[in-house]
Amino acid sequence: MPIEKILKNIGLRVITNNYQSFSRGDKRQIIEISIENFSLKILPLICYEIIYSGKLSKNHDFDFIINISEDGWFGNSIGPKQHFAHSTFRAVESGKYILRSANNGIAAIINPLGIVEQKVKFGDTGYIDFFESKNIQPTIFSKYGNKIFIILIFLYIFIIFSFNRIKNE
């Protein structure tokens, strides 16, 4: 329920039939799968969670991002294509592979450089297999996040003041 804290106080909790909250959690959990000498860490993102830049996880110690999405409700609009484009951006930002599964949307394997290695097109049915990943160095954005833009803004301000100071002398 949107704006749950407000709406539940005026009796609208019955819309969810008094079930538990569907609000976001405080943190995202990385799922670790360990079998004998093999270990895999994945960050699961459900549906629209993939669209939020720089807010995937504070912990970057995972191997892959798995995005499971219900794109059927978009219908025949541009929605599934936009949703997929955000997945590509997150792959580049995080420097991780994204394995995306979407009904009626675009399922794909996107590498950390933003290259779609395999894909099931919008509206098609099918599957793709992921056999191996390439080791790619972390991106600057995955290391520093939005701090890069703050540094660039301060640098820009410094340059402006420097030029104005030289001009006035």
VEXDREN-2710 file (C-alpha; in Angstrom, 1 decimal):
% VEXDREN-2710
k/r/px/py/pz
1/MET/0.0/0.0/0.0
2/PRO/1.5/3.4/-0.9
3/ILE/2.2/5.8/1.9
4/GLU/1.2/3.0/4.3
5/LYS/2.1/4.9/7.5
6/ILE/-0.5/7.5/6.8
7/LEU/-3.2/5.3/5.1
8/LYS/-3.2/2.6/7.8
9/ASN/-4.1/5.2/10.4
10/ILE/-7.4/6.0/8.6
11/GLY/-8.5/2.4/8.2
12/LEU/-7.3/1.6/4.7
13/ARG/-5.2/-1.3/5.9
14/VAL/-8.2/-3.5/5.0
15/ILE/-7.2/-3.1/1.3
16/THR/-4.4/-5.5/1.9
17/ASN/-6.8/-7.8/4.0
18/ASN/-4.7/-7.0/7.1
19/TYR/-1.7/-8.9/5.8
20/GLN/1.9/-7.9/6.6
21/SER/3.4/-4.7/5.2
22/PHE/4.5/-4.6/1.6
23/SER/6.8/-1.6/2.3
24/ARG/10.5/-1.6/1.4
25/GLY/12.9/-3.1/3.8
26/ASP/15.8/-1.4/5.5
27/LYS/18.5/-3.2/3.5
28/ARG/19.0/-5.7/0.7
29/GLN/20.3/-9.1/1.5
30/ILE/22.9/-10.8/-0.6
31/ILE/22.1/-14.4/-1.1
32/GLU/25.1/-16.8/-0.8
33/ILE/25.0/-20.2/-2.3
34/SER/27.8/-22.6/-1.3
35/ILE/28.2/-26.1/-2.5
36/GLU/31.5/-27.9/-1.6
37/ASN/34.3/-25.8/-3.2
38/PHE/31.9/-23.5/-5.1
39/SER/30.4/-20.3/-3.8
40/LEU/28.2/-17.8/-5.5
41/LYS/26.8/-14.5/-4.2
42/ILE/23.9/-12.9/-5.8
43/LEU/22.0/-9.6/-5.3
44/PRO/18.3/-10.2/-6.1
45/LEU/16.3/-7.2/-7.3
46/ILE/12.6/-7.6/-7.8
47/CYS/11.0/-5.7/-10.7
48/TYR/11.4/-2.0/-10.5
49/GLU/14.2/-2.1/-7.9
50/ILE/16.6/-2.2/-10.8
51/ILE/15.8/1.4/-11.8
52/TYR/17.3/3.2/-8.8
53/SER/20.8/4.4/-9.8
54/GLY/23.5/4.1/-7.1
55/LYS/21.2/2.5/-4.6
56/LEU/21.5/-1.1/-5.3
57/SER/23.4/-2.2/-2.2
58/LYS/25.9/-0.7/0.2
59/ASN/27.7/-4.1/0.1
60/HIS/29.4/-4.7/-3.2
61/ASP/30.6/-8.1/-2.4
62/PHE/28.4/-10.1/-4.8
63/ASP/29.0/-11.8/-8.1
64/PHE/25.8/-11.2/-10.1
65/ILE/22.6/-9.2/-10.0
66/ILE/19.5/-11.2/-10.6
67/ASN/16.5/-9.1/-11.7
68/ILE/13.1/-10.9/-11.8
69/SER/10.4/-8.7/-13.3
70/GLU/6.7/-8.8/-14.0
71/ASP/6.6/-6.7/-17.2
72/GLY/3.2/-8.0/-18.4
73/TRP/1.3/-5.2/-16.8
74/PHE/3.0/-2.7/-19.1
75/GLY/1.1/-4.2/-21.9
76/ASN/2.2/-3.2/-25.4
77/SER/3.7/0.1/-24.3
78/ILE/7.3/1.3/-24.2
79/GLY/7.5/0.3/-20.5
80/PRO/9.3/-3.0/-20.9
81/LYS/12.0/-1.5/-23.2
82/GLN/12.6/1.4/-20.7
83/HIS/12.7/-1.0/-17.8
84/PHE/15.3/-3.1/-19.7
85/ALA/17.4/0.0/-20.6
86/HIS/17.7/0.7/-16.8
87/SER/19.0/-2.8/-16.4
88/THR/21.8/-2.0/-18.8
89/PHE/22.7/1.2/-16.9
90/ARG/22.8/-0.7/-13.6
91/ALA/25.2/-3.3/-15.1
92/VAL/27.6/-0.6/-16.2
93/GLU/27.3/1.3/-12.9
94/SER/27.8/-1.7/-10.7
95/GLY/30.4/-3.4/-12.8
96/LYS/28.4/-6.7/-12.5
97/TYR/26.6/-9.1/-14.7
98/ILE/22.8/-8.8/-14.7
99/LEU/20.7/-11.9/-15.3
100/ARG/17.2/-10.7/-16.1
101/SER/14.1/-12.7/-16.3
102/ALA/10.8/-11.0/-17.4
103/ASN/7.6/-12.4/-18.6
104/ASN/6.3/-10.5/-21.6
105/GLY/9.4/-8.3/-21.2
106/ILE/12.9/-8.6/-22.2
107/ALA/14.9/-11.4/-20.6
108/ALA/18.7/-11.0/-21.0
109/ILE/22.2/-11.5/-19.8
110/ILE/24.0/-8.1/-19.7
111/ASN/27.7/-8.0/-19.0
112/PRO/29.4/-5.2/-16.9
113/LEU/30.2/-3.2/-20.0
114/GLY/26.5/-2.9/-20.9
115/ILE/26.7/-5.4/-23.7
116/VAL/23.7/-7.7/-24.1
117/GLU/25.3/-11.1/-24.5
118/GLN/22.0/-13.0/-24.9
119/LYS/18.4/-11.9/-25.0
120/VAL/14.8/-13.0/-25.4
121/LYS/13.0/-10.2/-27.3
122/PHE/9.9/-8.4/-26.1
123/GLY/6.8/-10.5/-26.5
124/ASP/8.8/-13.7/-27.4
125/THR/9.0/-16.8/-25.2
126/GLY/12.1/-18.7/-24.7
127/TYR/15.1/-19.1/-22.4
128/ILE/18.8/-18.3/-22.3
129/ASP/21.6/-20.1/-20.6
130/PHE/24.5/-18.5/-18.8
131/PHE/27.6/-20.6/-19.0
132/GLU/30.5/-18.3/-18.1
133/SER/31.3/-14.7/-17.1
134/LYS/34.3/-12.6/-18.0
135/ASN/36.3/-11.0/-15.2
136/ILE/36.0/-7.2/-15.6
137/GLN/37.5/-4.6/-13.3
138/PRO/35.0/-2.6/-11.2
139/THR/33.8/0.6/-12.7
140/ILE/34.6/4.0/-11.2
141/PHE/30.9/4.5/-10.4
142/SER/30.6/1.1/-8.6
143/LYS/33.5/2.2/-6.4
144/TYR/32.5/5.8/-5.6
145/GLY/28.9/6.1/-6.6
146/ASN/27.3/9.5/-6.9
147/LYS/30.3/11.0/-5.0
148/ILE/31.9/11.5/-8.4
149/PHE/29.3/14.0/-9.4
150/ILE/29.7/16.0/-6.1
151/ILE/33.5/16.2/-6.8
152/LEU/32.8/17.3/-10.4
153/ILE/30.5/20.1/-9.2
154/PHE/33.1/21.3/-6.7
155/LEU/35.8/21.2/-9.3
156/TYR/33.5/23.2/-11.7
157/ILE/32.8/25.8/-9.0
158/PHE/36.6/26.0/-8.3
159/ILE/37.4/26.5/-12.0
160/ILE/34.7/29.3/-12.3
161/PHE/36.0/31.2/-9.3
162/SER/39.6/30.7/-10.5
163/PHE/38.8/32.2/-13.9
164/ASN/36.9/35.1/-12.4
165/ARG/39.8/35.8/-10.1
166/ILE/42.3/35.8/-13.0
167/LYS/39.9/38.0/-15.1
168/ASN/39.6/40.6/-12.3
169/GLU/43.3/40.9/-11.7
END
